[in-house]
Amino acid sequence: MLIITVGATDSFNEESQAFVQEGGTVLQLEHSLVSLSKWEEIHEKAFLGASTKTPEELVSYVRCMLLPPFPPEEIFLKLSKENVEEINAYINRRMTATTFYDASGSPKTSETITSELIYYWMTVFQIPFECEHWHLNRLFTLIRICNIKQQKPKKMSRAEIAARNRELNAQRKREMGTSG
């Protein structure tokens, strides 16, 4: 969940010698399958994918992300550039420590991902519907793990193993700041 303050003013507190925010409205936002479903119900098109969204559609998604208590509609006119950047950063966060090794040449799907397809995946993998409130990227990670664990392991060629080891060693060298 993301908590932001919209419409606050900055002022300088002489006593504490620090800038403080005054006023504004606190919004609680959730980038989840529920939010996605609400948006797709309103706009009748897929939210995820390559299609560009109008500014009105993006503000509509922020409305769909809202958790109670709901503020007056005019609060959305007060969204600052910093608020929008914070919302985008929250939406794009991984929200998990899980990482994946993507073998080059792994197939990418051109399938349009809608909320109903995600619910289907949840049903197939027996993921409880309480997870519809998780951050969407975390839910996608769980779905991907379920998919990987159900597949038979693919044997890697010697060249693929060597390439992966080189990549891992280079990554470790960067992380540790060493040369070997």
Backbone as ProteinMPNN parsed JSONL, in Angstrom:
{"seq_chain_A": "MLIITVGATDSFNEESQAFVQEGGTVLQLEHSLVSLSKWEEIHEKAFLGASTKTPEELVSYVRCMLLPPFPPEEIFLKLSKENVEEINAYINRRMTATTFYDASGSPKTSETITSELIYYWMTVFQIPFECEHWHLNRLFTLIRICNIKQQKPKKMSRAEIAARNRELNAQRKREMGTSG", "coords_chain_A": {"N_chain_A": [[0.839, -1.16, 0.0], [0.442, 2.226, -0.742], [0.906, 5.345, 0.726], [0.104, 8.637, 0.337], [0.314, 12.238, 0.475], [-1.787, 14.692, -0.698], [-2.035, 17.923, -2.052], [-0.867, 19.355, 0.017], [0.814, 22.057, 1.719], [4.068, 23.455, 1.879], [5.848, 24.726, 4.605], [7.993, 26.786, 6.663], [9.128, 25.924, 9.809], [9.907, 27.878, 12.418], [10.63, 27.267, 15.036], [11.532, 24.542, 15.093], [13.289, 24.713, 13.06], [12.924, 23.548, 10.539], [11.471, 22.348, 7.456], [7.997, 21.829, 7.08], [5.033, 19.969, 6.237], [1.788, 21.176, 5.68], [-1.717, 20.792, 6.055], [-3.563, 19.348, 3.327], [-4.581, 16.196, 1.829], [-4.708, 12.866, 2.807], [-4.045, 10.003, 0.97], [-4.7, 6.573, 0.466], [-3.361, 4.106, -1.451], [-3.608, 1.251, -3.619], [-2.018, -0.89, -5.721], [-3.276, -3.324, -7.33], [-4.79, -6.485, -8.247], [-7.497, -6.122, -7.891], [-7.779, -3.331, -8.246], [-6.97, -3.145, -10.913], [-9.01, -4.666, -12.126], [-11.259, -3.051, -11.581], [-10.619, -0.766, -13.108], [-10.529, -1.84, -15.732], [-13.177, -2.612, -15.969], [-14.456, -0.153, -16.094], [-13.297, 1.108, -18.378], [-13.296, -0.81, -20.336], [-11.189, -2.072, -21.71], [-7.9, -3.542, -21.989], [-5.658, -2.891, -19.35], [-2.952, -3.441, -18.901], [-0.07, -3.733, -20.983], [0.924, -2.655, -24.294], [-0.555, -0.46, -25.138], [-1.066, 3.039, -25.092], [-1.98, 5.232, -22.444], [-4.385, 7.763, -21.827], [-4.056, 10.925, -20.104], [-6.374, 11.238, -18.57], [-7.261, 8.599, -18.303], [-5.197, 7.55, -16.771], [-5.471, 9.003, -14.379], [-7.929, 8.009, -13.729], [-7.184, 5.392, -13.143], [-5.742, 5.829, -10.804], [-7.854, 6.609, -9.171], [-9.175, 4.152, -9.064], [-7.359, 2.738, -7.598], [-7.661, 3.684, -5.068], [-8.234, 3.354, -1.563], [-10.701, 3.181, 1.064], [-10.877, 5.898, 3.448], [-12.773, 7.727, 1.022], [-11.778, 10.548, -0.806], [-12.921, 13.914, -1.717], [-13.769, 14.509, -5.195], [-12.339, 16.632, -6.389], [-9.789, 16.524, -5.409], [-8.119, 15.146, -7.081], [-7.344, 16.948, -8.969], [-5.364, 18.255, -7.731], [-3.134, 16.702, -7.679], [0.299, 16.546, -7.532], [3.363, 16.852, -9.458], [5.315, 15.423, -8.119], [3.7, 13.7, -6.608], [2.621, 12.095, -8.676], [4.971, 10.945, -9.688], [5.749, 9.467, -7.454], [3.619, 7.656, -7.271], [3.923, 6.297, -9.725], [6.468, 5.158, -9.287], [5.849, 3.428, -7.198], [4.015, 1.685, -8.477], [5.747, 0.463, -10.278], [7.542, -0.934, -8.7], [9.199, -3.964, -7.68], [8.491, -5.457, -5.424], [9.273, -7.794, -4.159], [11.74, -10.228, -3.188], [12.439, -12.136, -4.917], [14.116, -13.266, -7.784], [14.595, -13.897, -11.28], [16.175, -16.093, -13.57], [16.554, -15.362, -16.791], [16.687, -17.13, -19.564], [18.267, -16.593, -22.632], [16.338, -16.31, -25.543], [14.05, -17.305, -24.489], [10.582, -17.84, -24.782], [8.364, -15.147, -25.486], [5.16, -13.986, -24.737], [2.45, -12.896, -26.773], [0.027, -12.517, -25.89], [-2.853, -10.809, -24.742], [-3.043, -9.466, -21.596], [-5.457, -9.559, -19.229], [-7.576, -8.728, -16.425], [-9.28, -10.891, -16.002], [-7.872, -13.021, -17.127], [-5.742, -13.154, -15.365], [-7.11, -13.842, -13.026], [-7.912, -16.374, -13.889], [-5.412, -17.678, -14.03], [-4.826, -17.649, -11.312], [-6.791, -19.376, -10.394], [-6.13, -21.777, -11.722], [-3.618, -22.314, -10.587], [-4.34, -22.58, -8.012], [-4.227, -20.386, -6.263], [-5.057, -18.481, -3.501], [-7.917, -16.297, -3.432], [-7.615, -14.108, -1.799], [-5.208, -13.032, -2.398], [-5.644, -11.244, -4.392], [-5.469, -8.695, -3.51], [-2.828, -8.175, -3.184], [0.207, -6.45, -4.119], [0.398, -5.949, -7.564], [2.687, -6.736, -9.052], [3.951, -8.476, -7.309], [2.059, -10.52, -7.173], [2.173, -11.388, -9.855], [4.763, -12.436, -9.793], [4.431, -14.625, -8.061], [2.637, -16.162, -9.609], [4.264, -16.684, -11.789], [6.276, -18.227, -10.571], [4.745, -20.457, -9.79], [4.094, -21.433, -12.329], [6.649, -22.082, -13.338], [7.471, -24.055, -11.507], [5.697, -26.086, -12.09], [6.474, -27.018, -14.528], [8.495, -29.375, -16.331], [11.918, -29.685, -15.594], [14.237, -28.087, -17.764], [16.948, -29.288, -19.492], [20.126, -27.819, -19.515], [22.472, -26.852, -21.984], [26.031, -27.4, -22.277], [27.23, -25.047, -23.133], [25.279, -23.166, -22.451], [25.291, -23.405, -19.655], [27.915, -22.584, -19.093], [27.788, -19.911, -20.025], [25.857, -18.885, -18.294], [27.193, -19.177, -15.834], [29.37, -17.447, -16.257], [27.993, -15.031, -16.392], [26.854, -14.913, -13.792], [29.2, -14.851, -12.245], [30.316, -12.413, -13.112], [28.356, -10.666, -12.184], [28.561, -11.073, -9.409], [31.178, -10.137, -8.999], [30.799, -7.419, -9.575], [29.016, -6.735, -7.495], [30.566, -7.264, -5.212], [32.701, -5.646, -5.652], [35.181, -6.478, -6.615], [37.978, -7.779, -8.516], [38.326, -10.337, -9.175]], "CA_chain_A": [[0.0, 0.0, 0.0], [1.148, 3.504, -0.816], [0.215, 6.447, 1.394], [0.628, 9.925, -0.11], [-0.439, 13.418, 0.853], [-2.057, 15.509, -1.879], [-2.508, 19.277, -1.784], [-0.243, 19.943, 1.203], [1.708, 23.185, 1.476], [5.302, 23.43, 2.67], [6.16, 25.955, 5.328], [9.19, 26.654, 7.499], [8.857, 26.026, 11.237], [11.028, 28.61, 13.04], [11.02, 26.6, 16.272], [12.314, 23.332, 14.827], [14.214, 25.024, 11.969], [12.733, 22.523, 9.515], [10.286, 22.502, 6.623], [6.922, 20.901, 7.425], [3.868, 20.017, 5.355], [0.559, 21.506, 6.386], [-2.926, 20.564, 5.276], [-3.52, 18.256, 2.36], [-5.426, 15.02, 2.017], [-3.949, 11.618, 2.775], [-4.646, 8.968, 0.132], [-4.138, 5.233, 0.547], [-3.496, 3.517, -2.78], [-3.227, -0.157, -3.731], [-1.872, -1.374, -7.109], [-3.598, -4.736, -7.161], [-5.702, -7.07, -9.224], [-8.791, -5.484, -7.676], [-7.698, -2.02, -8.912], [-6.931, -3.424, -12.346], [-10.352, -5.099, -12.529], [-12.142, -1.871, -11.559], [-10.279, 0.089, -14.247], [-10.953, -2.512, -16.961], [-14.638, -2.57, -15.993], [-14.851, 1.202, -16.506], [-12.8, 1.477, -19.706], [-13.543, -1.935, -21.241], [-9.989, -2.434, -22.473], [-6.831, -4.04, -21.13], [-4.793, -1.862, -18.775], [-1.566, -3.856, -19.103], [0.293, -3.914, -22.383], [1.61, -1.593, -25.019], [-1.393, 0.689, -25.489], [-0.809, 4.22, -24.273], [-3.14, 5.706, -21.699], [-4.552, 9.208, -21.771], [-3.947, 11.41, -18.72], [-7.642, 10.974, -17.879], [-7.288, 7.178, -17.97], [-4.251, 7.337, -15.684], [-6.111, 9.515, -13.163], [-8.977, 7.03, -13.445], [-6.56, 4.252, -12.467], [-5.448, 6.251, -9.427], [-9.143, 6.512, -8.465], [-9.446, 2.725, -8.839], [-6.4, 2.275, -6.596], [-8.012, 4.268, -3.768], [-8.869, 2.612, -0.487], [-11.464, 4.112, 1.898], [-11.98, 6.788, 3.111], [-12.647, 8.329, -0.296], [-11.756, 12.016, -0.745], [-13.719, 14.576, -2.757], [-13.211, 14.355, -6.55], [-11.425, 17.717, -6.78], [-8.438, 16.246, -4.921], [-7.309, 14.635, -8.193], [-6.816, 18.115, -9.673], [-4.244, 18.74, -6.918], [-1.988, 15.788, -7.742], [1.517, 17.226, -7.975], [4.307, 16.047, -10.246], [5.953, 14.517, -7.165], [2.715, 12.651, -6.305], [2.541, 11.203, -9.834], [6.226, 10.19, -9.728], [5.709, 8.516, -6.35], [2.664, 6.616, -7.662], [4.567, 5.485, -10.775], [7.536, 4.367, -8.665], [5.172, 2.362, -6.445], [3.47, 0.725, -9.447], [6.846, -0.241, -10.951], [8.372, -1.694, -7.763], [9.092, -5.425, -7.776], [7.796, -5.862, -4.194], [9.681, -9.149, -3.789], [13.172, -10.502, -3.285], [12.602, -13.19, -5.921], [14.63, -12.899, -9.102], [14.521, -14.998, -12.233], [17.184, -16.183, -14.613], [15.884, -15.436, -18.088], [17.526, -17.672, -20.619], [18.024, -15.924, -23.913], [15.536, -17.131, -26.431], [12.819, -17.782, -23.861], [9.469, -17.285, -25.552], [7.55, -14.061, -24.944], [3.804, -14.139, -25.227], [1.812, -11.696, -27.308], [-1.321, -12.595, -25.358], [-3.303, -9.647, -23.993], [-3.279, -9.853, -20.21], [-6.557, -8.844, -18.603], [-7.821, -9.181, -15.051], [-9.894, -12.226, -16.039], [-6.804, -13.99, -17.374], [-4.99, -13.285, -14.105], [-7.958, -14.672, -12.148], [-7.817, -17.748, -14.406], [-4.133, -18.225, -13.556], [-4.96, -17.882, -9.872], [-7.616, -20.57, -10.241], [-5.345, -22.932, -12.179], [-2.536, -22.581, -9.64], [-4.959, -22.643, -6.687], [-3.794, -19.248, -5.46], [-6.262, -17.958, -2.842], [-8.374, -15.016, -3.95], [-7.148, -13.02, -0.937], [-4.016, -12.474, -3.036], [-6.032, -10.203, -5.348], [-5.129, -7.406, -2.904], [-1.375, -8.011, -3.196], [0.765, -5.626, -5.187], [0.25, -6.735, -8.789], [3.968, -7.347, -9.449], [4.185, -9.607, -6.409], [1.158, -11.575, -7.63], [2.757, -11.927, -11.087], [5.916, -13.255, -9.414], [3.912, -15.9, -7.554], [2.099, -16.91, -10.75], [5.406, -17.155, -12.583], [6.9, -19.316, -9.816], [3.859, -21.626, -9.931], [4.25, -21.924, -13.694], [7.981, -22.691, -13.453], [7.525, -25.267, -10.688], [4.883, -27.132, -12.707], [7.116, -27.502, -15.755], [9.631, -30.265, -16.174], [13.152, -28.913, -15.766], [14.869, -28.18, -19.073], [18.397, -29.468, -19.382], [20.912, -26.768, -20.152], [23.656, -27.338, -22.681], [27.277, -26.961, -21.638], [27.438, -23.641, -23.498], [24.344, -22.367, -21.644], [25.787, -23.434, -18.27], [29.107, -21.734, -19.05], [27.342, -18.523, -20.171], [25.185, -18.495, -17.047], [28.223, -19.046, -14.804], [30.099, -16.198, -16.529], [27.096, -13.93, -16.014], [26.773, -14.885, -12.332], [30.497, -14.41, -11.731], [30.437, -10.977, -13.383], [27.43, -9.991, -11.26], [29.158, -11.145, -8.06], [32.332, -9.234, -8.985], [30.269, -6.042, -9.461], [28.44, -6.562, -6.16], [31.617, -7.298, -4.208], [33.709, -4.656, -5.984], [36.484, -7.14, -6.779], [38.363, -8.047, -9.913], [38.489, -11.765, -9.414]], "C_chain_A": [[0.895, 1.238, 0.0], [0.296, 4.559, -0.135], [0.887, 7.744, 0.96], [-0.264, 11.046, 0.41], [-0.55, 14.318, -0.364], [-2.558, 16.879, -1.43], [-1.932, 19.911, -0.541], [0.638, 21.119, 0.792], [2.917, 23.057, 2.386], [5.482, 24.777, 3.343], [7.353, 25.685, 6.234], [8.801, 26.881, 8.949], [10.079, 26.654, 11.892], [11.549, 27.887, 14.273], [11.94, 25.417, 16.026], [13.345, 23.533, 13.724], [14.153, 23.963, 10.861], [11.487, 22.85, 8.698], [9.27, 21.434, 7.024], [5.796, 21.053, 6.418], [2.633, 20.298, 6.204], [-0.621, 21.269, 5.459], [-2.778, 19.366, 4.359], [-4.437, 17.11, 2.749], [-4.564, 13.772, 1.87], [-4.733, 10.6, 1.957], [-3.927, 7.652, 0.377], [-4.429, 4.541, -0.778], [-2.988, 2.075, -2.774], [-3.212, -0.544, -5.207], [-2.056, -2.886, -7.059], [-4.497, -5.209, -8.29], [-7.09, -6.457, -9.094], [-8.83, -4.13, -8.395], [-7.737, -2.182, -10.425], [-8.315, -3.808, -12.864], [-11.325, -3.928, -12.581], [-11.899, -1.008, -12.792], [-10.768, -0.534, -15.549], [-12.472, -2.55, -17.08], [-15.13, -1.215, -16.496], [-14.524, 1.451, -17.972], [-12.979, 0.39, -20.765], [-12.397, -2.184, -22.228], [-8.921, -2.857, -21.481], [-5.973, -2.886, -20.631], [-3.326, -2.174, -19.046], [-1.285, -4.01, -20.589], [0.844, -2.642, -22.993], [0.753, -0.358, -25.287], [-1.133, 1.844, -24.535], [-2.11, 4.683, -23.627], [-3.183, 7.228, -21.753], [-4.353, 9.645, -20.323], [-5.225, 11.139, -17.914], [-7.738, 9.511, -17.452], [-6.334, 6.87, -16.811], [-4.811, 7.849, -14.36], [-7.237, 8.566, -12.755], [-8.387, 5.812, -12.736], [-6.206, 4.601, -11.026], [-6.733, 6.196, -8.599], [-9.46, 5.052, -8.127], [-8.523, 2.14, -7.774], [-6.776, 2.716, -5.182], [-8.649, 3.272, -2.818], [-9.641, 3.62, 0.375], [-10.579, 4.707, 2.993], [-11.716, 7.503, 1.785], [-12.733, 9.848, -0.2], [-12.702, 12.615, -1.784], [-12.996, 14.489, -4.113], [-12.183, 15.423, -6.905], [-9.996, 17.49, -6.286], [-7.527, 15.776, -6.053], [-6.75, 15.763, -9.053], [-5.576, 18.658, -8.968], [-3.054, 17.788, -6.912], [-0.779, 16.532, -8.293], [2.363, 16.289, -8.825], [4.984, 15.015, -9.348], [5.006, 13.376, -6.778], [2.668, 11.622, -7.425], [3.8, 10.346, -9.927], [6.25, 9.12, -8.637], [4.76, 7.352, -6.667], [3.275, 5.706, -8.716], [5.673, 4.609, -10.206], [6.941, 3.189, -7.896], [4.643, 1.282, -7.395], [4.586, -0.125, -10.05], [7.753, -1.031, -10.009], [8.148, -3.194, -7.932], [8.31, -5.997, -6.608], [8.116, -7.297, -3.771], [11.197, -9.267, -3.895], [13.465, -11.545, -4.363], [13.123, -12.612, -7.226], [14.59, -14.141, -9.986], [15.705, -14.922, -13.175], [16.444, -16.35, -15.922], [16.872, -15.911, -19.136], [17.221, -16.937, -21.913], [17.261, -16.875, -24.817], [14.294, -17.693, -25.764], [11.636, -17.092, -24.521], [8.732, -16.189, -24.787], [6.161, -14.191, -25.558], [3.278, -12.81, -25.761], [0.363, -11.638, -26.834], [-1.652, -11.333, -24.555], [-3.666, -10.1, -22.588], [-4.355, -8.947, -19.626], [-6.758, -9.395, -17.193], [-8.427, -10.587, -15.036], [-8.855, -13.312, -16.29], [-5.988, -14.214, -16.1], [-5.797, -14.097, -13.102], [-7.94, -16.132, -12.588], [-6.529, -18.407, -13.91], [-4.205, -18.534, -12.06], [-5.755, -19.156, -9.607], [-6.822, -21.822, -10.604], [-4.28, -23.315, -11.152], [-3.028, -22.642, -8.194], [-4.4, -21.587, -5.736], [-5.046, -18.654, -4.815], [-6.621, -16.556, -3.351], [-8.032, -13.851, -3.026], [-5.933, -12.328, -1.545], [-4.361, -11.41, -4.075], [-5.74, -8.81, -4.807], [-3.621, -7.191, -2.808], [-0.991, -6.999, -4.257], [0.811, -6.5, -6.436], [1.556, -7.406, -9.216], [4.316, -8.541, -8.568], [3.306, -10.788, -6.811], [1.687, -12.214, -8.922], [3.963, -12.82, -10.782], [5.46, -14.616, -8.907], [3.366, -16.763, -8.688], [3.238, -17.486, -11.593], [6.125, -18.318, -11.89], [6.063, -20.59, -9.946], [4.016, -22.259, -11.305], [5.589, -22.653, -13.863], [8.032, -24.029, -12.711], [6.695, -26.408, -11.277], [5.533, -27.723, -13.949], [8.237, -28.465, -15.409], [10.893, -29.44, -16.392], [13.781, -29.164, -17.136], [16.375, -28.314, -18.862], [19.103, -28.364, -20.143], [22.107, -27.403, -20.849], [24.895, -26.84, -21.937], [27.546, -25.49, -21.925], [26.528, -22.732, -22.674], [24.8, -22.295, -20.187], [26.997, -22.519, -18.134], [28.724, -20.259, -19.148], [26.68, -18.041, -18.888], [26.205, -18.295, -15.937], [29.04, -17.772, -14.997], [29.286, -14.991, -16.078], [27.001, -13.795, -14.489], [28.075, -14.398, -11.706], [30.7, -12.915, -11.944], [29.553, -10.176, -12.429], [28.021, -9.97, -9.85], [30.361, -10.217, -7.939], [31.872, -7.785, -8.835], [29.757, -5.777, -8.061], [29.513, -6.468, -5.089], [32.718, -6.264, -4.46], [35.094, -5.248, -6.129], [36.772, -7.363, -8.247], [38.567, -9.529, -10.155], [38.564, -12.605, -8.228]], "O_chain_A": [[1.943, 1.283, 0.645], [-0.905, 4.654, -0.392], [2.082, 7.937, 1.181], [-1.432, 10.836, 0.738], [0.452, 14.666, -0.988], [-3.401, 16.981, -0.539], [-2.459, 20.921, -0.076], [1.143, 21.173, -0.33], [2.803, 22.605, 3.525], [5.294, 25.828, 2.73], [7.685, 24.539, 6.536], [8.212, 27.908, 9.285], [11.154, 26.054, 11.925], [12.751, 27.885, 14.537], [12.989, 25.291, 16.657], [14.173, 22.658, 13.468], [15.176, 23.54, 10.324], [10.574, 23.529, 9.169], [9.629, 20.284, 7.276], [5.617, 22.114, 5.821], [2.456, 19.74, 7.287], [-0.548, 21.506, 4.254], [-1.959, 18.479, 4.601], [-4.988, 17.07, 3.849], [-3.788, 13.647, 0.923], [-5.915, 10.358, 2.203], [-2.702, 7.613, 0.484], [-5.584, 4.404, -1.182], [-2.07, 1.725, -2.033], [-4.249, -0.531, -5.87], [-1.116, -3.631, -6.782], [-4.903, -4.439, -9.161], [-7.786, -6.292, -10.096], [-9.807, -3.82, -9.077], [-8.441, -1.455, -11.126], [-8.743, -3.332, -13.915], [-12.123, -3.819, -13.513], [-12.845, -0.569, -13.446], [-11.356, 0.155, -16.383], [-12.999, -2.522, -18.192], [-16.11, -1.142, -17.238], [-15.363, 1.945, -18.725], [-12.827, 0.652, -21.958], [-12.612, -2.466, -23.407], [-9.017, -2.573, -20.287], [-5.603, -2.003, -21.406], [-2.547, -1.28, -19.379], [-2.172, -4.376, -21.36], [1.182, -1.686, -22.295], [1.291, 0.694, -25.631], [-0.999, 1.652, -23.326], [-3.192, 4.541, -24.196], [-2.147, 7.893, -21.727], [-4.468, 8.828, -19.41], [-5.16, 10.847, -16.72], [-8.237, 9.212, -16.367], [-6.632, 6.024, -15.968], [-4.644, 7.2, -13.327], [-7.467, 8.347, -11.566], [-9.012, 5.259, -11.831], [-6.351, 3.77, -10.129], [-6.699, 5.778, -7.442], [-9.953, 4.753, -7.039], [-8.87, 1.155, -7.122], [-6.259, 2.173, -4.206], [-9.487, 2.46, -3.208], [-9.276, 4.795, 0.414], [-9.62, 4.064, 3.418], [-10.575, 7.841, 1.469], [-13.657, 10.379, 0.417], [-13.225, 11.896, -2.636], [-11.769, 14.405, -4.166], [-11.245, 15.145, -7.652], [-9.083, 18.199, -6.708], [-6.314, 15.977, -6.002], [-5.784, 15.558, -9.789], [-4.821, 19.436, -9.551], [-2.069, 18.036, -6.217], [-0.83, 17.084, -9.392], [2.105, 15.087, -8.897], [5.203, 13.875, -9.757], [5.433, 12.231, -6.634], [2.675, 10.418, -7.167], [3.714, 9.152, -10.213], [6.715, 8.003, -8.866], [5.067, 6.198, -6.365], [3.164, 4.484, -8.622], [5.807, 3.448, -10.594], [7.475, 2.081, -7.942], [4.812, 0.091, -7.133], [4.386, -1.312, -10.307], [8.651, -1.733, -10.474], [7.053, -3.636, -8.281], [7.536, -6.937, -6.791], [7.31, -7.939, -3.098], [11.846, -8.499, -4.605], [14.627, -11.8, -4.678], [12.63, -11.593, -7.709], [14.556, -15.273, -9.503], [16.175, -13.842, -13.531], [15.78, -17.363, -16.142], [17.776, -15.179, -19.538], [16.062, -16.691, -22.245], [17.512, -18.08, -24.844], [13.557, -18.466, -26.376], [11.684, -15.892, -24.789], [8.51, -16.302, -23.581], [6.016, -14.469, -26.748], [3.624, -11.741, -25.257], [-0.426, -10.822, -27.31], [-0.826, -10.85, -23.78], [-4.488, -10.998, -22.404], [-4.185, -7.73, -19.54], [-6.17, -10.412, -16.826], [-8.117, -11.384, -14.151], [-8.948, -14.403, -15.728], [-5.594, -15.341, -15.8], [-5.243, -14.945, -12.402], [-7.952, -17.031, -11.748], [-6.545, -19.541, -13.432], [-3.702, -19.562, -11.605], [-5.427, -19.923, -8.701], [-6.843, -22.811, -9.871], [-4.067, -24.496, -10.88], [-2.228, -22.743, -7.265], [-4.137, -21.859, -4.564], [-6.008, -18.352, -5.521], [-5.746, -15.745, -3.656], [-8.153, -12.698, -3.441], [-5.66, -11.167, -1.24], [-3.465, -10.741, -4.589], [-5.76, -7.84, -5.564], [-3.183, -6.121, -2.387], [-1.761, -6.722, -5.177], [1.218, -7.66, -6.371], [1.53, -8.54, -9.696], [4.913, -9.508, -9.039], [3.758, -11.933, -6.792], [1.654, -13.436, -9.068], [4.161, -13.842, -11.438], [6.03, -15.643, -9.275], [3.611, -17.969, -8.72], [3.175, -18.628, -12.048], [6.534, -19.278, -12.544], [6.602, -21.671, -10.181], [4.063, -23.483, -11.428], [5.641, -23.724, -14.468], [8.569, -25.012, -13.223], [6.963, -27.575, -10.993], [5.171, -28.821, -14.374], [8.845, -28.385, -14.341], [10.932, -28.588, -17.28], [13.847, -30.3, -17.605], [16.984, -27.531, -18.133], [18.729, -28.019, -21.264], [22.68, -28.375, -20.358], [24.806, -25.965, -21.075], [28.036, -24.766, -21.058], [26.946, -21.656, -22.246], [24.704, -21.241, -19.557], [27.096, -21.761, -17.169], [29.282, -19.435, -18.424], [26.916, -16.916, -18.448], [26.096, -17.338, -15.17], [29.37, -17.091, -14.026], [29.81, -14.059, -15.468], [27.061, -12.685, -13.96], [28.058, -13.625, -10.749], [31.199, -12.224, -11.056], [29.962, -9.129, -11.928], [27.977, -8.94, -9.176], [30.552, -9.58, -6.903], [32.46, -7.013, -8.078], [30.026, -4.72, -7.49], [29.386, -5.678, -4.154], [33.565, -6.029, -3.598], [36.084, -4.594, -5.801], [35.914, -7.16, -9.106], [38.95, -9.925, -11.256], [38.701, -13.823, -8.341]]}, "name": "protein", "num_of_chains": 1, "seq": "MLIITVGATDSFNEESQAFVQEGGTVLQLEHSLVSLSKWEEIHEKAFLGASTKTPEELVSYVRCMLLPPFPPEEIFLKLSKENVEEINAYINRRMTATTFYDASGSPKTSETITSELIYYWMTVFQIPFECEHWHLNRLFTLIRICNIKQQKPKKMSRAEIAARNRELNAQRKREMGTSG"}
